[in-house]
Amino acid sequence: MELIYYTLSVILVIVSVLLVIVILMQKTKGAEIGAVFGSGAAAAVLGAGAANFLTKLTYWLGGIFLALVFTLSYIHHKMVTTNTVIQTIPEEIPSEKVEKKTEQPEKVNITPVKPSEKPAESK
């Protein structure tokens, strides 16, 4: 289980880096930061449909990213599960430890005390 977890983690890092690169390669309407990372080169190599290809690639990488994150979350949850307090309680109590006392408690003679005639002194 751990081998799958670590393998998928490495794939997630690779997909994340690719996703960032593909997003930065797309042409923007504003500052044209894509030109720094080769947006013009992508258009030259991939032809006129480069924007369409990069958009589709972005969707696919985003979907793969989400699938990997959910899968890793599920695997991690299965690896970390611990026993709860209720699960650690034994199912039945051994009969040796349970002793039923059927004896009657010892009777104690209680005699009422007469109240004092004299009130208590205050300081």
Residue, then its C-alpha position, 0 to 999 in steps of 0.5 A: m500500500e505504501l509503494i502505491y502511495y509513494t508512486l502516486s505522490v511522485i506522479l502527482v508532483i510531475v503532473s503538478v509541474l506539467l500543469v503549471i508549465v502548460i498554463l504558463m505557455q498559453k497566450t494571455k490577453g494581458a501581460e503576455i507572460g506566456a511569451v517568457f516560457g515559450s508561448g510563441a514557440a508552442a504556436a510555431v511548433l504546434g501550428a495554429g491550433a496550439a491554443n486549442f491543444l494547450t487548452k485540452l491538455t490543461y483540462w486533462l492534466g487538471g482532471i488527472f491532478l484531481a483524480l490523483v489527489f482524491t486517490l491519495s487522500y483515500i489511500h492515506h485514510k486507509m493507511v492511518t486508521t487507528n482503533t477507537v476507544i470503543q474498539t479497544i473494549p473487550e467483548e466480554i468480561p472474564s468471569e474471574k474478575v466479576e464477583k457477585k457479593t450476596e452478603q448483607p452489609e453489616k448493621v450499624n447501631i446509630t443513636p441520635v444525639k440530643p441537641s444541646e440546651k445552650p446556644a453556641e458561643s460566637k467570637 
